[in-house]
């Protein structure tokens, strides 16, 4: 059996201790999720960047690797977005600025996006 004497709970009090022999939860965590569980296909034209992409980024090795990866195996990690104003059109892109450019270069119109519940950055 593994020695768990040095293991401390990551979120003390977040879950009830049901067994004193193990610090791991055996019930759902009592935490609030930062994103809706559903992922939406959002048109790329409705995504507003959260930061300026540096000039010349589309000629870098990193960007070309992203394009190649998406072309060969598809998008692995969805884009993270938030609806900053429920009344206004569009979504603010929290993560995935280069992936959006790569998707546009590949001729894609939409991308899978979980929608954040709170803008913490």
C-alpha positions as CSV (number, residue, x, y, z in Angstrom):
1,X,0.0,0.0,0.0
2,X,1.2,3.5,-0.8
3,X,2.3,5.8,2.1
4,X,-0.1,8.8,1.9
5,X,1.1,10.4,5.1
6,X,2.5,13.4,3.2
7,X,-0.6,13.9,1.0
8,X,-2.6,17.0,1.9
9,X,-6.0,17.8,0.6
10,X,-5.9,20.3,-2.3
11,X,-9.2,22.0,-1.1
12,X,-9.6,21.3,2.6
13,X,-13.3,21.1,3.5
14,X,-14.4,20.9,-0.1
15,X,-15.5,17.3,0.2
16,X,-16.6,15.3,3.2
17,X,-14.1,12.8,4.6
18,X,-15.8,9.4,4.4
19,X,-12.8,7.2,5.2
20,X,-10.0,8.3,7.5
21,X,-7.5,6.0,5.6
22,X,-7.5,8.0,2.4
23,X,-7.4,11.7,1.7
24,X,-9.1,11.3,-1.7
25,X,-12.8,12.2,-2.3
26,X,-15.3,9.4,-2.7
27,X,-18.2,11.9,-3.4
28,X,-18.6,14.8,-5.8
29,X,-16.6,17.8,-4.9
30,X,-18.5,20.8,-3.6
31,X,-17.0,23.3,-6.0
32,X,-18.4,25.8,-8.6
33,X,-17.4,25.1,-12.2
34,X,-15.8,28.0,-14.1
35,X,-17.4,26.9,-17.4
36,X,-20.7,25.6,-18.6
37,X,-20.6,21.9,-19.2
38,X,-21.9,22.2,-22.7
39,X,-19.5,23.2,-25.6
40,X,-20.9,25.4,-28.4
41,X,-19.9,25.7,-32.0
42,X,-19.4,29.5,-32.3
43,X,-18.7,31.3,-35.6
44,X,-15.1,32.6,-35.7
45,X,-16.4,36.0,-36.8
46,X,-18.2,36.4,-33.5
47,X,-14.9,36.0,-31.5
48,X,-13.1,39.1,-30.3
49,X,-9.4,38.7,-29.3
50,X,-8.5,39.5,-25.7
51,X,-5.0,40.5,-26.7
52,X,-3.2,41.8,-29.7
53,X,-1.4,39.1,-31.7
54,X,2.2,40.3,-32.5
55,X,2.9,41.2,-36.2
56,X,4.5,38.4,-38.1
57,X,3.2,35.6,-35.9
58,X,1.7,33.8,-38.8
59,X,5.2,33.2,-40.2
60,X,6.6,31.7,-37.0
61,X,7.4,28.0,-36.6
62,X,5.0,27.8,-33.7
63,X,2.1,29.0,-35.7
64,X,2.9,26.7,-38.6
65,X,3.0,23.8,-36.2
66,X,-0.5,24.7,-34.9
67,X,-1.9,24.9,-38.4
68,X,-0.3,21.6,-39.3
69,X,-1.6,19.9,-36.1
70,X,-5.1,21.1,-36.7
71,X,-5.0,20.0,-40.3
72,X,-3.7,16.5,-39.5
73,X,-5.6,15.6,-36.3
74,X,-8.1,18.4,-35.7
75,X,-8.5,20.8,-32.9
76,X,-7.4,19.2,-29.6
77,X,-8.2,22.0,-27.1
78,X,-11.4,24.1,-27.6
79,X,-11.3,27.9,-27.5
80,X,-12.3,29.4,-24.2
81,X,-14.7,32.3,-24.4
82,X,-16.9,34.5,-22.3
83,X,-20.0,36.6,-23.1
84,X,-18.9,40.0,-21.6
85,X,-22.2,41.7,-22.3
86,X,-25.3,39.5,-22.5
87,X,-27.1,42.1,-24.6
88,X,-24.3,42.6,-27.2
89,X,-23.2,40.4,-30.0
90,X,-20.0,38.5,-29.9
91,X,-17.8,36.6,-27.4
92,X,-14.5,37.6,-25.9
93,X,-11.7,35.1,-26.5
94,X,-10.0,34.1,-23.3
95,X,-7.7,31.5,-24.7
96,X,-6.9,30.4,-28.2
97,X,-5.9,33.5,-30.2
98,X,-3.4,31.6,-32.4
99,X,-5.8,28.7,-32.9
100,X,-8.4,31.1,-34.2
101,X,-6.0,32.4,-36.8
102,X,-5.0,28.9,-37.7
103,X,-8.6,27.8,-38.1
104,X,-9.3,30.8,-40.3
105,X,-6.3,30.0,-42.4
106,X,-7.6,26.5,-42.8
107,X,-11.0,27.8,-44.0
108,X,-13.0,26.9,-40.9
109,X,-16.1,29.0,-40.0
110,X,-16.8,27.7,-36.5
111,X,-14.9,26.3,-33.5
112,X,-15.9,24.5,-30.3
113,X,-16.0,26.8,-27.3
114,X,-16.9,26.3,-23.7
115,X,-18.4,29.5,-22.3
116,X,-16.9,30.8,-19.0
117,X,-19.3,31.8,-16.3
118,X,-17.0,34.5,-14.8
119,X,-14.2,36.7,-16.2
120,X,-11.5,36.2,-13.6
121,X,-8.5,37.4,-15.6
